[in-house]
Amino acid sequence: MPPESAPPAGQRILGALIAGGRSTRFGRDKAVEPLGGRALLDHVADALRPQVSELVVVGRTWPGIAHVADRPAPGLGPLAGLCGALHHAAEAGHAAVLSAPCDALPDLLSRFPEGGGAADGCYLLGLWPAGLLGPLEKWLAGSGDRSMRAWIAARGLPLVRLPVTPENFNSEAALRAYARRTGLT
């Protein structure tokens, strides 16, 4: 990981693996799917770890990584995972959360503006200032729309076009094709 991927000097960034989903498009729990002999979630954790001060997994437990619960409750989608991560970040004194779903391989921190934003086309990949906790809690309490896209638009957060679209595995075929391309079979 290049040095510019490290947290900005003096700022603590929480890395959050959002992993509480049902994997309905994949058909089974994709976080545990093997890639090169290791679980997919472990690969994502390895990609995030050098970019952050602390790493947590949100929405599930995982060996060797601290657990954070979805907020305000499980089953509310990725925004509840992000809300849980922002809550933990605020309590632990982190300036922001760098989030990634359990099925995307990111190199992200240096790609986002300091004020936060999300990856265009993969909205759960993002940098979220800890100050967004209150607005997100209000959104989840009052809005019927729990989509990442709607909340990002309502907050006026920028969408960042990444130079390379991160791999995102919503099917076993996509994961297997990536494994063949990279030799991680």
N, CA, C and O atoms as a DFTB+ gen file, in Angstrom:
740 C
 N C O
     1  1       0.848      -1.170       0.000
     2  2       0.000       0.000       0.000
     3  2       0.896       1.236       0.000
     4  3       1.805       1.317       0.825
     5  1       0.675       2.193      -0.886
     6  2       1.505       3.389      -0.902
     7  2       1.305       4.218       0.358
     8  3       0.246       4.144       0.981
     9  1       2.323       5.020       0.750
    10  2       2.209       5.808       1.967
    11  2       1.002       6.735       1.978
    12  3       0.454       7.001       3.047
    13  1       0.563       7.243       0.805
    14  2      -0.569       8.163       0.794
    15  2      -1.877       7.481       1.199
    16  3      -2.883       8.160       1.404
    17  1      -1.880       6.167       1.316
    18  2      -3.074       5.456       1.746
    19  2      -3.216       5.425       3.258
    20  3      -4.270       5.044       3.766
    21  1      -2.186       5.814       3.982
    22  2      -2.254       5.846       5.439
    23  2      -3.170       6.983       5.875
    24  3      -3.368       7.940       5.127
    25  1      -3.738       6.885       7.094
    26  2      -4.589       7.982       7.569
    27  2      -3.827       9.296       7.573
    28  3      -2.628       9.313       7.855
    29  1      -4.505      10.400       7.264
    30  2      -3.851      11.700       7.304
    31  2      -3.227      11.931       8.682
    32  3      -3.776      11.509       9.700
    33  1      -2.087      12.601       8.701
    34  2      -1.364      12.847       9.947
    35  2      -2.288      13.458      10.992
    36  3      -2.994      14.429      10.720
    37  1      -2.278      12.884      12.178
    38  2      -3.055      13.415      13.277
    39  2      -4.523      13.012      13.276
    40  3      -5.244      13.342      14.218
    41  1      -4.984      12.312      12.251
    42  2      -6.384      11.899      12.210
    43  2      -6.492      10.391      12.365
    44  3      -5.788       9.623      11.709
    45  1      -7.382       9.996      13.241
    46  2      -7.654       8.572      13.406
    47  2      -8.846       8.220      12.517
    48  3      -9.907       8.839      12.593
    49  1      -8.640       7.212      11.678
    50  2      -9.685       6.761      10.764
    51  2     -10.075       5.338      11.157
    52  3      -9.215       4.474      11.324
    53  1     -11.371       5.106      11.301
    54  2     -11.881       3.769      11.588
    55  2     -12.152       3.056      10.276
    56  3     -12.835       3.594       9.405
    57  1     -11.627       1.861      10.131
    58  2     -11.954       1.011       8.995
    59  2     -13.128       0.132       9.369
    60  3     -13.098      -0.535      10.403
    61  1     -14.164       0.120       8.542
    62  2     -15.368      -0.651       8.847
    63  2     -15.706      -1.598       7.705
    64  3     -16.003      -1.168       6.590
    65  1     -15.657      -2.878       7.995
    66  2     -16.088      -3.905       7.054
    67  2     -17.582      -4.116       7.284
    68  3     -17.978      -4.650       8.320
    69  1     -18.399      -3.708       6.347
    70  2     -19.841      -3.822       6.491
    71  2     -20.228      -5.221       6.004
    72  3     -20.165      -5.519       4.811
    73  1     -20.632      -6.072       6.956
    74  2     -20.767      -7.496       6.636
    75  2     -22.021      -8.131       7.218
    76  3     -22.028      -9.334       7.481
    77  1     -23.076      -7.360       7.423
    78  2     -24.283      -7.913       8.025
    79  2     -25.366      -8.277       7.034
    80  3     -26.479      -8.622       7.431
    81  1     -25.056      -8.204       5.747
    82  2     -26.080      -8.467       4.728
    83  2     -26.440      -9.933       4.595
    84  3     -25.775     -10.806       5.153
    85  1     -27.496     -10.189       3.850
    86  2     -27.994     -11.550       3.675
    87  2     -27.412     -12.245       2.440
    88  3     -27.662     -13.433       2.238
    89  1     -26.646     -11.535       1.613
    90  2     -26.031     -12.115       0.406
    91  2     -27.070     -12.761      -0.507
    92  3     -26.829     -13.834      -1.060
    93  1     -28.211     -12.120      -0.667
    94  2     -29.290     -12.726      -1.443
    95  2     -28.926     -12.899      -2.917
    96  3     -29.280     -13.913      -3.518
    97  1     -28.235     -11.942      -3.501
    98  2     -27.855     -12.083      -4.913
    99  2     -26.818     -13.181      -5.090
   100  3     -26.801     -13.861      -6.116
   101  1     -25.956     -13.360      -4.100
   102  2     -24.915     -14.384      -4.184
   103  2     -25.497     -15.770      -3.933
   104  3     -25.031     -16.754      -4.507
   105  1     -26.504     -15.851      -3.084
   106  2     -27.149     -17.132      -2.822
   107  2     -26.706     -17.812      -1.533
   108  3     -27.343     -18.769      -1.092
   109  1     -25.637     -17.338      -0.929
   110  2     -25.149     -17.842       0.363
   111  2     -24.196     -16.800       0.926
   112  3     -23.916     -15.797       0.269
   113  1     -23.705     -17.019       2.109
   114  2     -22.858     -16.048       2.809
   115  2     -21.548     -15.832       2.055
   116  3     -20.631     -16.649       2.144
   117  1     -21.465     -14.734       1.319
   118  2     -20.276     -14.505       0.497
   119  2     -19.050     -14.106       1.307
   120  3     -17.927     -14.264       0.828
   121  1     -19.232     -13.598       2.507
   122  2     -18.076     -13.209       3.328
   123  2     -17.151     -14.388       3.597
   124  3     -15.940     -14.210       3.728
   125  1     -17.708     -15.584       3.679
   126  2     -16.898     -16.770       3.985
   127  2     -16.416     -17.494       2.728
   128  3     -15.668     -18.466       2.829
   129  1     -16.830     -17.038       1.551
   130  2     -16.428     -17.692       0.306
   131  2     -14.903     -17.681       0.171
   132  3     -14.261     -16.660       0.417
   133  1     -14.332     -18.814      -0.217
   134  2     -12.868     -18.865      -0.348
   135  2     -12.382     -18.156      -1.611
   136  3     -12.992     -18.243      -2.677
   137  1     -11.280     -17.463      -1.452
   138  2     -10.562     -16.835      -2.555
   139  2      -9.088     -17.045      -2.255
   140  3      -8.552     -16.466      -1.310
   141  1      -8.442     -17.862      -3.050
   142  2      -7.036     -18.157      -2.797
   143  2      -6.805     -18.827      -1.442
   144  3      -5.777     -18.606      -0.802
   145  1      -7.763     -19.645      -1.008
   146  2      -7.615     -20.383       0.231
   147  2      -7.983     -19.610       1.492
   148  3      -7.841     -20.132       2.598
   149  1      -8.449     -18.384       1.342
   150  2      -8.855     -17.562       2.492
   151  2     -10.227     -16.976       2.229
   152  3     -10.628     -16.798       1.079
   153  1     -10.942     -16.678       3.298
   154  2     -12.279     -16.094       3.172
   155  2     -12.199     -14.716       2.523
   156  3     -11.249     -13.964       2.743
   157  1     -13.206     -14.402       1.726
   158  2     -13.275     -13.108       1.056
   159  2     -13.169     -11.966       2.058
   160  3     -12.474     -10.984       1.797
   161  1     -13.844     -12.075       3.202
   162  2     -13.786     -11.016       4.209
   163  2     -12.361     -10.778       4.691
   164  3     -12.000      -9.638       4.984
   165  1     -11.545     -11.822       4.780
   166  2     -10.146     -11.643       5.197
   167  2      -9.354     -10.828       4.171
   168  3      -8.495     -10.026       4.539
   169  1      -9.643     -11.034       2.895
   170  2      -8.973     -10.237       1.854
   171  2      -9.342      -8.757       1.970
   172  3      -8.482      -7.887       1.839
   173  1     -10.620      -8.478       2.215
   174  2     -11.061      -7.087       2.352
   175  2     -10.431      -6.472       3.598
   176  3     -10.004      -5.318       3.570
   177  1     -10.370      -7.230       4.687
   178  2      -9.725      -6.741       5.914
   179  2      -8.257      -6.406       5.650
   180  3      -7.760      -5.379       6.110
   181  1      -7.570      -7.267       4.916
   182  2      -6.159      -7.001       4.584
   183  2      -6.001      -5.737       3.754
   184  3      -5.019      -5.010       3.907
   185  1      -6.973      -5.468       2.865
   186  2      -6.902      -4.268       2.030
   187  2      -7.151      -3.006       2.856
   188  3      -6.528      -1.975       2.603
   189  1      -8.044      -3.071       3.829
   190  2      -8.368      -1.885       4.639
   191  2      -7.345      -1.610       5.742
   192  3      -7.035      -0.453       6.026
   193  1      -6.830      -2.646       6.352
   194  2      -6.003      -2.511       7.564
   195  2      -4.885      -1.464       7.443
   196  3      -4.740      -0.658       8.362
   197  1      -4.090      -1.428       6.370
   198  2      -3.000      -0.441       6.304
   199  2      -3.475       1.002       6.123
   200  3      -2.685       1.936       6.257
   201  1      -4.751       1.182       5.820
   202  2      -5.280       2.514       5.532
   203  2      -5.934       3.173       6.741
   204  3      -6.341       4.332       6.664
   205  1      -6.041       2.442       7.874
   206  2      -6.843       2.916       8.998
   207  2      -6.109       2.749      10.328
   208  3      -5.102       2.049      10.424
   209  1      -6.649       3.418      11.349
   210  2      -6.098       3.335      12.699
   211  2      -6.636       2.136      13.460
   212  3      -5.933       1.554      14.287
   213  1      -7.875       1.765      13.186
   214  2      -8.547       0.642      13.840
   215  2      -9.466      -0.001      12.821
   216  3     -10.007       0.675      11.946
   217  1      -9.641      -1.310      12.933
   218  2     -10.503      -2.038      12.008
   219  2     -11.594      -2.762      12.792
   220  3     -11.318      -3.410      13.801
   221  1     -12.839      -2.645      12.318
   222  2     -13.962      -3.363      12.918
   223  2     -14.763      -4.041      11.816
   224  3     -14.711      -3.644      10.651
   225  1     -15.502      -5.066      12.207
   226  2     -16.476      -5.679      11.307
   227  2     -17.851      -5.351      11.870
   228  3     -18.095      -5.502      13.067
   229  1     -18.746      -4.903      10.999
   230  2     -20.063      -4.440      11.419
   231  2     -21.121      -5.433      10.953
   232  3     -21.143      -5.839       9.791
   233  1     -21.997      -5.818      11.881
   234  2     -23.129      -6.650      11.532
   235  2     -22.923      -8.134      11.708
   236  3     -23.839      -8.915      11.454
   237  1     -21.748      -8.545      12.135
   238  2     -21.453      -9.961      12.370
   239  2     -20.182     -10.049      13.199
   240  3     -19.480      -9.052      13.366
   241  1     -19.889     -11.196      13.704
   242  2     -18.610     -11.403      14.379
   243  2     -17.650     -12.056      13.387
   244  3     -18.059     -12.748      12.454
   245  1     -16.357     -11.813      13.623
   246  2     -15.325     -12.399      12.756
   247  2     -14.066     -12.569      13.598
   248  3     -13.689     -11.653      14.330
   249  1     -13.417     -13.714      13.509
   250  2     -12.230     -13.959      14.337
   251  2     -11.134     -12.906      14.116
   252  3     -10.758     -12.597      12.986
   253  1     -10.638     -12.372      15.231
   254  2      -9.514     -11.453      15.180
   255  2      -9.851     -10.005      14.870
   256  3      -8.952      -9.166      14.803
   257  1     -11.125      -9.695      14.679
   258  2     -11.534      -8.319      14.375
   259  2     -12.665      -7.935      15.335
   260  3     -13.603      -8.704      15.544
   261  1     -12.560      -6.746      15.908
   262  2     -13.593      -6.271      16.833
   263  2     -14.938      -6.171      16.114
   264  3     -14.999      -5.848      14.928
   265  1     -16.006      -6.453      16.848
   266  2     -17.366      -6.445      16.308
   267  2     -18.098      -5.167      16.704
   268  3     -17.965      -4.687      17.830
   269  1     -18.866      -4.626      15.773
   270  2     -19.754      -3.488      16.022
   271  2     -21.129      -3.884      15.482
   272  3     -21.239      -4.463      14.401
   273  1     -22.162      -3.566      16.238
   274  2     -23.529      -3.906      15.823
   275  2     -24.090      -2.852      14.869
   276  3     -23.723      -1.679      14.932
   277  1     -24.988      -3.293      13.984
   278  2     -25.771      -2.361      13.163
   279  2     -26.578      -1.472      14.104
   280  3     -26.975      -1.893      15.190
   281  1     -26.816      -0.225      13.664
   282  2     -27.628       0.707      14.457
   283  2     -28.661       1.344      13.540
   284  3     -28.330       1.673      12.401
   285  1     -29.840       1.522      13.968
   286  2     -30.348       1.260      15.307
   287  2     -30.677      -0.202      15.554
   288  3     -30.892      -0.594      16.701
   289  1     -30.722      -1.027      14.499
   290  2     -31.045      -2.441      14.651
   291  2     -30.559      -3.200      13.423
   292  3     -30.362      -2.606      12.363
   293  1     -30.366      -4.511      13.561
   294  2     -30.011      -5.306      12.376
   295  2     -31.188      -5.380      11.399
   296  3     -32.334      -5.117      11.763
   297  1     -30.881      -5.738      10.169
   298  2     -31.919      -5.928       9.169
   299  2     -32.382      -4.666       8.468
   300  3     -33.354      -4.698       7.714
   301  1     -31.694      -3.545       8.707
   302  2     -32.086      -2.283       8.078
   303  2     -31.198      -1.914       6.893
   304  3     -31.272      -0.793       6.390
   305  1     -30.369      -2.837       6.449
   306  2     -29.541      -2.597       5.282
   307  2     -28.204      -1.947       5.599
   308  3     -27.852      -1.768       6.765
   309  1     -27.463      -1.596       4.558
   310  2     -26.108      -1.077       4.734
   311  2     -26.031       0.235       5.505
   312  3     -25.030       0.500       6.169
   313  1     -27.083       1.068       5.426
   314  2     -27.038       2.316       6.198
   315  2     -26.969       2.039       7.695
   316  3     -26.333       2.795       8.429
   317  1     -27.613       0.969       8.163
   318  2     -27.531       0.602       9.583
   319  2     -26.114       0.149       9.931
   320  3     -25.643       0.397      11.042
   321  1     -25.436      -0.506       9.004
   322  2     -24.041      -0.869       9.222
   323  2     -23.157       0.366       9.309
   324  3     -22.298       0.471      10.184
   325  1     -23.380       1.299       8.391
   326  2     -22.619       2.544       8.420
   327  2     -22.905       3.323       9.697
   328  3     -21.995       3.905      10.286
   329  1     -24.167       3.338      10.129
   330  2     -24.536       4.043      11.350
   331  2     -23.831       3.423      12.562
   332  3     -23.349       4.147      13.433
   333  1     -23.771       2.094      12.621
   334  2     -23.046       1.429      13.699
   335  2     -21.573       1.809      13.697
   336  3     -20.988       2.047      14.754
   337  1     -20.972       1.865      12.511
   338  2     -19.560       2.239      12.396
   339  2     -19.345       3.692      12.811
   340  3     -18.388       3.993      13.525
   341  1     -20.223       4.597      12.373
   342  2     -20.095       6.008      12.761
   343  2     -20.256       6.184      14.273
   344  3     -19.566       7.003      14.880
   345  1     -21.152       5.427      14.870
   346  2     -21.346       5.492      16.325
   347  2     -20.059       5.054      17.036
   348  3     -19.603       5.724      17.963
   349  1     -19.487       3.954      16.610
   350  2     -18.239       3.483      17.214
   351  2     -17.127       4.511      17.005
   352  3     -16.347       4.784      17.917
   353  1     -17.061       5.071      15.813
   354  2     -16.027       6.072      15.512
   355  2     -16.149       7.273      16.441
   356  3     -15.149       7.744      16.982
   357  1     -17.371       7.770      16.627
   358  2     -17.592       8.926      17.492
   359  2     -17.196       8.608      18.931
   360  3     -16.564       9.430      19.595
   361  1     -17.561       7.425      19.414
   362  2     -17.217       7.039      20.788
   363  2     -15.716       6.858      20.986
   364  3     -15.187       7.150      22.059
   365  1     -15.031       6.376      19.952
   366  2     -13.599       6.073      20.064
   367  2     -12.697       7.227      19.622
   368  3     -11.474       7.095      19.650
   369  1     -13.279       8.347      19.217
   370  2     -12.484       9.509      18.848
   371  2     -11.869       9.467      17.461
   372  3     -10.839      10.094      17.215
   373  1     -12.493       8.734      16.560
   374  2     -12.029       8.707      15.167
   375  2     -12.619       9.892      14.411
   376  3     -13.760      10.281      14.657
   377  1     -11.856      10.458      13.505
   378  2     -12.327      11.589      12.704
   379  2     -13.316      11.155      11.630
   380  3     -14.199      11.919      11.241
   381  1     -13.161       9.914      11.151
   382  2     -13.985       9.451      10.036
   383  2     -13.979       7.935       9.982
   384  3     -13.215       7.266      10.677
   385  1     -14.858       7.415       9.134
   386  2     -14.957       5.980       8.866
   387  2     -14.637       5.753       7.394
   388  3     -15.198       6.414       6.520
   389  1     -13.744       4.829       7.128
   390  2     -13.495       4.341       5.775
   391  2     -14.202       2.997       5.701
   392  3     -13.797       2.043       6.364
   393  1     -15.264       2.916       4.890
   394  2     -16.080       1.706       4.863
   395  2     -15.893       0.935       3.570
   396  3     -15.565       1.488       2.520
   397  1     -16.116      -0.372       3.693
   398  2     -16.104      -1.252       2.530
   399  2     -17.049      -2.406       2.802
   400  3     -17.105      -2.911       3.923
   401  1     -17.793      -2.829       1.788
   402  2     -18.596      -4.029       1.968
   403  2     -17.676      -5.251       2.026
   404  3     -16.509      -5.178       1.640
   405  1     -18.209      -6.364       2.507
   406  2     -17.379      -7.556       2.682
   407  2     -17.002      -8.201       1.359
   408  3     -16.289      -9.205       1.347
   409  1     -17.465      -7.646       0.245
   410  2     -17.193      -8.269      -1.048
   411  2     -16.543      -7.316      -2.053
   412  3     -16.707      -7.490      -3.261
   413  1     -15.818      -6.328      -1.574
   414  2     -15.114      -5.406      -2.478
   415  2     -13.680      -5.268      -2.002
   416  3     -13.422      -5.214      -0.800
   417  1     -12.760      -5.212      -2.929
   418  2     -11.341      -5.130      -2.588
   419  2     -10.848      -3.704      -2.836
   420  3     -10.533      -3.349      -3.972
   421  1     -10.776      -2.876      -1.776
   422  2     -10.518      -1.444      -1.946
   423  2      -9.087      -1.007      -1.655
   424  3      -8.387      -1.640      -0.865
   425  1      -8.663       0.060      -2.286
   426  2      -7.505       0.878      -1.927
   427  2      -8.044       2.296      -2.017
   428  3      -7.967       2.934      -3.067
   429  1      -8.594       2.787      -0.906
   430  2      -9.494       3.912      -1.009
   431  2      -9.094       5.218      -0.375
   432  3      -9.377       6.274      -0.941
   433  1      -8.459       5.198       0.757
   434  2      -8.386       6.399       1.582
   435  2      -7.896       7.610       0.802
   436  3      -8.448       8.700       0.954
   437  1      -6.882       7.446      -0.020
   438  2      -6.327       8.585      -0.743
   439  2      -7.242       9.072      -1.861
   440  3      -6.960      10.105      -2.469
   441  1      -8.309       8.372      -2.145
   442  2      -9.192       8.716      -3.261
   443  2     -10.310       9.678      -2.891
   444  3     -10.914      10.277      -3.781
   445  1     -10.604       9.846      -1.600
   446  2     -11.765      10.611      -1.187
   447  2     -11.377      11.971      -0.653
   448  3     -10.331      12.122      -0.023
   449  1     -12.226      12.973      -0.905
   450  2     -11.954      14.297      -0.334
   451  2     -12.078      14.238       1.186
   452  3     -12.781      13.385       1.728
   453  1     -11.400      15.139       1.855
   454  2     -11.376      15.151       3.312
   455  2     -12.778      15.239       3.907
   456  3     -13.021      14.700       4.987
   457  1     -13.694      15.904       3.226
   458  2     -15.063      16.047       3.721
   459  2     -15.922      14.820       3.511
   460  3     -17.092      14.819       3.894
   461  1     -15.373      13.772       2.912
   462  2     -16.088      12.523       2.727
   463  2     -16.699      12.383       1.350
   464  3     -16.730      13.327       0.560
   465  1     -17.180      11.194       1.086
   466  2     -17.806      10.887      -0.187
   467  2     -17.884       9.392      -0.367
   468  3     -17.381       8.625       0.454
   469  1     -18.521       8.982      -1.451
   470  2     -18.709       7.566      -1.744
   471  2     -18.218       7.272      -3.149
   472  3     -18.154       8.158      -4.001
   473  1     -17.871       6.007      -3.378
   474  2     -17.432       5.582      -4.700
   475  2     -18.630       5.543      -5.642
   476  3     -19.653       4.936      -5.327
   477  1     -18.504       6.181      -6.775
   478  2     -19.558       6.173      -7.782
   479  2     -19.779       4.736      -8.242
   480  3     -18.862       4.092      -8.751
   481  1     -20.991       4.243      -8.063
   482  2     -21.323       2.895      -8.490
   483  2     -21.144       1.826      -7.417
   484  3     -21.625       0.706      -7.586
   485  1     -20.471       2.141      -6.331
   486  2     -20.300       1.197      -5.216
   487  2     -20.386       2.016      -3.930
   488  3     -19.379       2.282      -3.275
   489  1     -21.614       2.408      -3.584
   490  2     -21.851       3.467      -2.608
   491  2     -21.432       3.134      -1.181
   492  3     -21.298       4.046      -0.365
   493  1     -21.224       1.891      -0.856
   494  2     -20.791       1.542       0.496
   495  2     -19.286       1.711       0.661
   496  3     -18.783       1.697       1.785
   497  1     -18.569       1.870      -0.433
   498  2     -17.153       2.230      -0.365
   499  2     -17.104       3.734      -0.179
   500  3     -17.515       4.486      -1.063
   501  1     -16.604       4.175       0.966
   502  2     -16.602       5.609       1.171
   503  2     -15.850       6.048       2.402
   504  3     -15.465       5.248       3.254
   505  1     -15.658       7.345       2.464
   506  2     -15.066       7.998       3.627
   507  2     -16.142       8.894       4.202
   508  3     -16.660       9.775       3.515
   509  1     -16.482       8.667       5.471
   510  2     -17.619       9.315       6.113
   511  2     -17.153      10.025       7.374
   512  3     -16.772       9.353       8.333
   513  1     -17.165      11.358       7.416
   514  2     -16.795      12.069       8.641
   515  2     -17.678      11.625       9.813
   516  3     -18.876      11.398       9.643
   517  1     -17.084      11.506      10.990
   518  2     -17.816      11.049      12.171
   519  2     -19.010      11.953      12.484
   520  3     -19.980      11.497      13.089
   521  1     -18.955      13.212      12.087
   522  2     -20.051      14.149      12.317
   523  2     -21.329      13.797      11.572
   524  3     -22.369      14.410      11.816
   525  1     -21.277      12.825      10.670
   526  2     -22.480      12.400       9.953
   527  2     -23.358      11.475      10.795
   528  3     -24.451      11.107      10.365
   529  1     -22.895      11.092      11.990
   530  2     -23.675      10.175      12.817
   531  2     -25.071      10.725      13.113
   532  3     -26.059      10.032      12.871
   533  1     -25.174      11.935      13.623
   534  2     -26.483      12.516      13.961
   535  2     -27.420      12.578      12.769
   536  3     -28.559      12.121      12.866
   537  1     -26.973      13.134      11.636
   538  2     -27.859      13.167      10.467
   539  2     -28.286      11.770       9.990
   540  3     -29.421      11.591       9.547
   541  1     -27.389      10.785      10.077
   542  2     -27.761       9.440       9.643
   543  2     -28.766       8.817      10.611
   544  3     -29.701       8.148      10.173
   545  1     -28.592       9.023      11.908
   546  2     -29.560       8.506      12.878
   547  2     -30.946       9.104      12.614
   548  3     -31.949       8.391      12.665
   549  1     -31.004      10.404      12.334
   550  2     -32.288      11.055      12.037
   551  2     -32.889      10.490      10.750
   552  3     -34.096      10.261      10.677
   553  1     -32.060      10.268       9.745
   554  2     -32.531       9.715       8.469
   555  2     -33.138       8.330       8.682
   556  3     -34.218       8.036       8.169
   557  1     -32.447       7.487       9.435
   558  2     -32.940       6.134       9.670
   559  2     -34.220       6.136      10.501
   560  3     -35.070       5.260      10.334
   561  1     -34.361       7.110      11.392
   562  2     -35.559       7.191      12.227
   563  2     -36.762       7.747      11.467
   564  3     -37.904       7.433      11.802
   565  1     -36.511       8.575      10.441
   566  2     -37.625       9.261       9.815
   567  2     -37.864       8.960       8.360
   568  3     -38.974       9.172       7.871
   569  1     -36.886       8.481       7.657
   570  2     -37.037       8.276       6.223
   571  2     -37.490       6.857       5.925
   572  3     -37.054       5.908       6.575
   573  1     -38.348       6.721       4.960
   574  2     -38.726       5.387       4.513
   575  2     -37.700       4.798       3.566
   576  3     -37.676       3.586       3.350
   577  1     -36.850       5.645       2.998
   578  2     -35.859       5.210       2.015
   579  2     -34.538       4.934       2.727
   580  3     -33.902       5.856       3.239
   581  1     -34.127       3.673       2.759
   582  2     -32.882       3.317       3.432
   583  2     -31.767       2.996       2.440
   584  3     -30.805       2.316       2.796
   585  1     -31.882       3.473       1.214
   586  2     -30.833       3.192       0.236
   587  2     -29.640       4.118       0.452
   588  3     -29.795       5.282       0.822
   589  1     -28.464       3.584       0.217
   590  2     -27.238       4.377       0.314
   591  2     -27.314       5.558      -0.650
   592  3     -26.980       6.684      -0.283
   593  1     -27.747       5.305      -1.862
   594  2     -27.793       6.344      -2.897
   595  2     -28.662       7.526      -2.469
   596  3     -28.270       8.679      -2.645
   597  1     -29.840       7.245      -1.909
   598  2     -30.748       8.322      -1.485
   599  2     -30.130       9.141      -0.358
   600  3     -30.218      10.368      -0.368
   601  1     -29.511       8.480       0.609
   602  2     -28.922       9.212       1.734
   603  2     -27.735      10.063       1.282
   604  3     -27.587      11.205       1.718
   605  1     -26.898       9.515       0.420
   606  2     -25.744      10.261      -0.107
   607  2     -26.239      11.511      -0.841
   608  3     -25.697      12.599      -0.650
   609  1     -27.257      11.355      -1.672
   610  2     -27.808      12.496      -2.407
   611  2     -28.411      13.525      -1.456
   612  3     -28.215      14.727      -1.635
   613  1     -29.141      13.061      -0.451
   614  2     -29.774      13.984       0.501
   615  2     -28.737      14.777       1.285
   616  3     -28.984      15.931       1.635
   617  1     -27.593      14.187       1.564
   618  2     -26.526      14.864       2.304
   619  2     -25.644      15.704       1.381
   620  3     -24.834      16.498       1.859
   621  1     -25.789      15.542       0.081
   622  2     -24.962      16.297      -0.860
   623  2     -23.510      15.843      -0.869
   624  3     -22.608      16.621      -1.180
   625  1     -23.292      14.574      -0.526
   626  2     -21.921      14.055      -0.520
   627  2     -21.466      13.769      -1.947
   628  3     -22.258      13.328      -2.780
   629  1     -20.194      14.018      -2.226
   630  2     -19.721      13.780      -3.592
   631  2     -19.580      12.290      -3.904
   632  3     -19.271      11.477      -3.033
   633  1     -19.816      11.965      -5.161
   634  2     -19.515      10.632      -5.666
   635  2     -18.168      10.712      -6.359
   636  3     -17.950      11.563      -7.222
   637  1     -17.281       9.834      -5.981
   638  2     -15.909       9.844      -6.478
   639  2     -15.755       8.739      -7.516
   640  3     -16.013       7.568      -7.238
   641  1     -15.338       9.120      -8.694
   642  2     -15.074       8.123      -9.735
   643  2     -13.656       7.604      -9.510
   644  3     -12.677       8.338      -9.651
   645  1     -13.569       6.325      -9.156
   646  2     -12.268       5.714      -8.906
   647  2     -11.608       5.356     -10.230
   648  3     -12.303       4.998     -11.181
   649  1     -10.271       5.444     -10.314
   650  2      -9.597       5.138     -11.573
   651  2      -9.807       3.688     -12.014
   652  3      -9.832       3.393     -13.209
   653  1      -9.955       2.804     -11.059
   654  2     -10.246       1.406     -11.348
   655  2     -11.429       1.027     -10.470
   656  3     -11.388       1.214      -9.254
   657  1     -12.472       0.500     -11.077
   658  2     -13.628       0.087     -10.299
   659  2     -13.222      -1.088      -9.416
   660  3     -12.712      -2.090      -9.917
   661  1     -13.446      -0.974      -8.102
   662  2     -13.095      -2.099      -7.227
   663  2     -13.911      -3.331      -7.583
   664  3     -15.069      -3.231      -7.987
   665  1     -13.298      -4.476      -7.430
   666  2     -14.021      -5.723      -7.647
   667  2     -15.121      -5.825      -6.607
   668  3     -14.892      -5.569      -5.425
   669  1     -16.319      -6.198      -7.048
   670  2     -17.462      -6.347      -6.165
   671  2     -18.160      -7.635      -6.594
   672  3     -18.598      -7.757      -7.738
   673  1     -18.261      -8.583      -5.685
   674  2     -18.702      -9.928      -6.040
   675  2     -20.138     -10.177      -5.598
   676  3     -20.387     -10.519      -4.442
   677  1     -21.077     -10.008      -6.515
   678  2     -22.480     -10.257      -6.208
   679  2     -22.961     -11.611      -6.711
   680  3     -24.136     -11.950      -6.573
   681  1     -22.049     -12.383      -7.295
   682  2     -22.400     -13.734      -7.730
   683  2     -21.166     -14.619      -7.612
   684  3     -20.028     -14.149      -7.625
   685  1     -21.434     -15.911      -7.497
   686  2     -20.319     -16.864      -7.440
   687  2     -19.527     -16.810      -8.746
   688  3     -18.302     -16.939      -8.732
   689  1     -20.208     -16.622      -9.866
   690  2     -19.521     -16.553     -11.159
   691  2     -18.538     -15.383     -11.197
   692  3     -17.426     -15.529     -11.704
   693  1     -18.938     -14.219     -10.665
   694  2     -18.036     -13.060     -10.637
   695  2     -16.818     -13.331      -9.762
   696  3     -15.703     -12.956     -10.125
   697  1     -17.016     -13.974      -8.621
   698  2     -15.895     -14.301      -7.737
   699  2     -14.957     -15.301      -8.407
   700  3     -13.738     -15.140      -8.352
   701  1     -15.510     -16.321      -9.033
   702  2     -14.675     -17.339      -9.701
   703  2     -13.922     -16.732     -10.894
   704  3     -12.762     -17.075     -11.121
   705  1     -14.558     -15.841     -11.652
   706  2     -13.877     -15.189     -12.783
   707  2     -12.706     -14.353     -12.277
   708  3     -11.631     -14.367     -12.877
   709  1     -12.904     -13.625     -11.181
   710  2     -11.816     -12.841     -10.583
   711  2     -10.687     -13.767     -10.123
   712  3      -9.513     -13.469     -10.344
   713  1     -11.030     -14.872      -9.496
   714  2     -10.024     -15.823      -9.022
   715  2      -9.186     -16.336     -10.201
   716  3      -7.965     -16.449     -10.088
   717  1      -9.829     -16.643     -11.317
   718  2      -9.097     -17.113     -12.505
   719  2      -8.183     -16.014     -13.066
   720  3      -7.034     -16.282     -13.418
   721  1      -8.701     -14.763     -13.149
   722  2      -7.908     -13.651     -13.704
   723  2      -6.675     -13.356     -12.864
   724  3      -5.623     -12.997     -13.393
   725  1      -6.810     -13.508     -11.558
   726  2      -5.716     -13.135     -10.656
   727  2      -4.866     -14.314     -10.202
   728  3      -3.845     -14.120      -9.542
   729  1      -5.271     -15.526     -10.545
   730  2      -4.544     -16.709     -10.103
   731  2      -4.819     -17.087      -8.659
   732  3      -4.093     -17.901      -8.088
   733  1      -5.852     -16.513      -8.059
   734  2      -6.216     -16.812      -6.671
   735  2      -7.258     -17.923      -6.620
   736  3      -8.335     -17.732      -6.057
   737  1      -6.957     -19.061      -7.191
   738  2      -7.923     -20.159      -7.202
   739  2      -7.734     -21.079      -6.034
   740  3      -8.468     -22.057      -5.894
